Amino acid sequence: MDGRKTVWVTGASSGLGLHTAMALRDDGWQVIAGARSFSGGQKDGMTCLPLDVTDEESVREFCRRAEEIALPDALVQCAGMLVLGSCEETETEEFHRVMDTNYLGMVRMNRTVLPLMRERGGGKIVLFSSINGLMGIPFQSAYTASKHAIEGYAECLALEEKPFGIQVMLVEPGDHRSGSDKYRPHAANMTAESPYAAEYESAVAQIRHDETNGSDPDVLGRKVARILDRKRIPLRKRIASPDQHLAVYVHRFLGARINAAVLRKYYIRKKK
């Protein structure tokens, strides 16, 4: 115990999880980071422990080892993946894998951490959702479904934990320059023979362009760190570019037919 606030971070080996963990470290937090690729020990000023959020025993072991170091003042959940594919051709197992990582992984961690926070009289839980938790885009149905689940779950969690002084925040990132194609596989059935092949190719190219030219992940990490320093945190914090903020407002306030037309025009671009 060195007097610093302690945060446990999942999915901290790459992408937004890594950038957020580093920002919290730089902000003075003691960071205990978890990821499947970690084997234990210190790295870059953080304690790195193995963690597979899809495995109940791995979650329990991570929490046991982390608790021996320091109880969490905050838990930041970033572990995630997606599968690109049409709704029809994405297999049930592929949907399950995404939901198991993105949504049920958070559920497992929270079920273990909540009693620790309740005993301490409070804490902060940050759940990484996405712009896709607010609106759907073509060929990301599994990911979008998982993020919509997180949005609803977080609202329930915040209501239930309020009497115990445990605050909940959803972070809703837009496209950021981070992550790895390893966590963005294509559905096994998406082949050149697919009836969706041409539109899929167009949408995937646009998705890749938006991520490659997305916002700075270090800025997102610093914003999350600043918010966690506050006494009170908001239920939702959208961190996105102006055009992505606009897309959410358009989706919220315009009719379904107009939304569909706008999204199809953006993602499904006819070859000239």
HELIX and SHEET records of a PDB file:
HELIX    1   1 GLY A   15  ASP A   26  1                                  12    
HELIX    2   2 GLU A   56  ILE A   69  1                                  14    
HELIX    3   3 THR A   92  ASN A  102  1                                  11    
HELIX    4   4 LEU A  104  ARG A  120  1                                  17    
HELIX    5   5 ILE A  131  GLY A  133  5                                   3    
HELIX    6   6 SER A  141  GLU A  161  1                                  21    
HELIX    7   7 LYS A  162  PHE A  164  5                                   3    
HELIX    8   8 ASP A  181  TYR A  183  5                                   3    
HELIX    9   9 ALA A  197  THR A  212  1                                  16    
HELIX   10  10 PRO A  217  LEU A  228  1                                  12    
HELIX   11  11 PRO A  242  PHE A  253  1                                  12    
HELIX   12  12 ALA A  256  TYR A  267  1                                  12    
SHEET    1   A 8 GLN A  42  LYS A  43  0                                        
SHEET    2   A 8 MET A  46  PRO A  50 -1                                        
SHEET    3   A 8 GLN A  30  ALA A  35  1                                        
SHEET    4   A 8 THR A   6  THR A  10  1                                        
SHEET    5   A 8 ALA A  74  GLN A  77  1                                        
SHEET    6   A 8 GLY A 123  PHE A 128  1                                        
SHEET    7   A 8 ILE A 166  PRO A 173  1                                        
SHEET    8   A 8 ARG A 236  ILE A 239  1                                        
END                                                                             
